Amino acid sequence: MSGKATLNQKERRDAILNAAVRVFSRKGFHAGTLRELAEQAQVSEALLYRHFPGKQELYQAVGEHLMQSQMGDATIQERLQQPPSTERLVTVLRLFLKNFVVRSEAALIRMVAWSLLEDGDFARALVAAVKDLLEQTLAQDLACAYSDGALRFPCECGNHALWFTDHIGFAMTLWRLPDPAITVSDCDFDEQIRLALRFCLRGMGMDETIIDRFAPLSKDQQIHG
């Protein structure tokens, strides 16, 4: 008990959040109980209620905690401060894919998957967070790319490019959730991301020479391609 008393309010709240991540990512919102959440956090249910009014509020706080961790990548934030360009478009999509496939916390992806099987609220919140961060930026980059001749046709809705890339990344990430991950390609993950990026850029109408400039094939792919 003395160990628990040494935690201040923020530390205790963080401990509850971390415990909730473990429960919700394994069981989803509906199957995870407050009793189990309290046991995982090593607190009483009464203490849990002092930090969060109920399970819905705790679930929302867990989602915000995981999304801030995922969206706060310093490299992406740095790139977003640069002027709109074709290069920024390709770079941000590459970083977005890499963060999604390689760096995403398994708990975040599991919670998205559970949300899609349940009411979808967590997945909708994640979509909103990504839209706020990237959608307008990518629309500017796509307009710039078209005016520079990098796109063969105008992309009238910038969110198409973003969500097409997002869905590709999410599908790739699902195969990494088991331990060990299920291997579906002979390529390493960096090469898979490179190929996925090229696929997405083609899908939005980017000229092949521009793709080769900003997202070139590896030497092995050039040899066998």
N, C-alpha and C positions, 0 to 999 in steps of 0.2 A: 504493500500500500504506500510506503514511503516513496517508492520510485515514482508512482503516479503523482504524488503531491509536488514533486519537483518541476513538473511541467507547467509553464505559464499558459495563459488562455490561448494564445496563438499556437503554441506547440501542441496543446491538447486538440485544438480544432484541426490542425494539420494531421495529427495522428488519426482522428476520426475520418477525415477525408481519405487518407491512405488506406484505411481499413475498408471504407466504403468502395473504393476503387476495386479492391480484391473481390468483394462480394458481388457488386453489380456487374463486373466484367465476366464473372463466372456464371451468374444466374439470371442476369437481367433485372429489370426493375420490379416486376411483379413477384418473382420467386424469392428475391432477397428480403428477409424480414428484419425489422428493427432489433429484435433480440439477437439475431446473428451479427448484425452490424455492431451492436454494443459489445458482444463477446469478442469480435475481431479487434475492436479498438481498446479492449480491456477497460471498459467503463460501464457504469450502470446506464440503464435506459433513461433514467431521470437526468443524468448528466448529459447524455446525448441530446435530450430535449432542450437543455440550457443553451446549446450551441446551434441547434437547428430545430425549427418548430415541428417538422415532420419529415417523413421519408421523401416526399416530393421535393421539398426544399433542399434536403441533403443531396438528392440525385442531381438536382440542378447545379448545386455548388460543385459537385464532382465533375460534371460536364464542363463547367467554366474553368475549373482548375486544369483539366486535361487539354482543353482547347487553347488556353493561354500558353501552356507549355509547347504545344505544337505550332501555334501561329506566331510566337514571339521570336522565331529564329532570326538572329542578328544579321546573317548574310542576306536573307530575303529582304529584311527591312532596309538594309543598306542599298540594295539594288532598286528598291521601289523609290528611293530618293533621286535616282538618276532621271534624266530627261527621257521622254518616250522615244522608242526606237525599235527596229527589228531585233537588234542584238539583245535589248532588255527583255523583249517578248520571249525569245528563245531561252535566255538565261533564267528568267523567273519560272518558266514552265519546267525547265530542267531541275531547278532547286525544289520546286513544288513536288515533282515526281519523286525526287531522291528523298526528300523529307518524308513523304508518304510511304514509300516502299521500304526504305532502309532504316529511317530514324523514328518512325511512328512508334509510340508505345503500344504494345500489344493490347493493353487494357482499353485504349481509346478505340482501336479497331473492333475489338470484341463488343464494346458498348454500342458502337454504331450498328454492328450486325444484329445485336439483340434488339435495338430500337427499331430496326427495319422489320423485325419479326413481331414487334409489339405495336405500340401506338405511333412510332415514328417521331416523337417529340424531340428526343435527343438529336437524331439525325437532322431534323429541321433546324435546330439551334446551331449545329455545326455548319450547315449550308449557309445560314445567315452570317456566321462569323467569317467564313471564307469569302462570301460576296462582299462584305464590308471591306475586307483587306485587299482583294485582288480584282474584282470585276471591273471597276471603273478604269483601273490602271491598264488592264489587258485590252480593254476597248480602245484606249488611246494608242497603245502599241500597235494594235491591228490596223487602225486607221493610218498610222504612220507607215507601217509596212506596205500597205496597199499603195499609198502615194509614192513610195520609193520603188514600186515595182516588184517587191518581194512576194506579194500575194497575187495570184492569177485572177482573183475576183474579190470584190469587197465583202468583208464579213460584217453584215449589218447588225448582228447581235453578238457582242463580244463574249457574252456568257456561254455561248456554244463552245468556244475554244476551251474555256476554263473547265466546264463540266464534262466535256469529252475527255480531257486529260485527267480530271479527277476520277472518273469512272474507270478508266484504264488503270490508274494507280491503285484504286481500291480493289479491283479484281486481282491485281498482282499481289497485293498485300495479304489477301485472304489465304493464299497458299503458304504464307510464312507463319501463320498462327500456330499450327501444331508444333510440338517439340519432340523430335527434330522437324524442321520445315520440310514440306513436300517439294521435291525438286521436279520441275516440269520443263526445264531447259538445260542444255549443256553450257550455256553462257553464264558467266558470273553476274552478280547483280548490277554492277556498273554497266556491263554490256547490255543487259536487259533494259536498263533505264535508257541507254543511248538509243536502242532500237525502238522502244516505246515512244520516246520523244520524236524520233523521225516519223513514226507512224502518225502521231498526233499532228505534227506540222503538215504532213501531206493532207491529212483530213481537213485542215482549215485552208487548204489551197496554196501552200507555200511552194515557190519554185524550187525545183530539185537542186539547182546550183547554189541557192541560198542555204538550203538544208545542209548541203555538203560543206559549206563554208563555216556554219555555226554549230553544226552537229555532225561532224564527219564520222564515217565508219572507222572502226578499228582496222589495223593492218590485216588481221585474220579475216574479218568480214570482207575487206576489199579483195583479198585473194580468192575467197570462196564465193563472193557475190557475183 
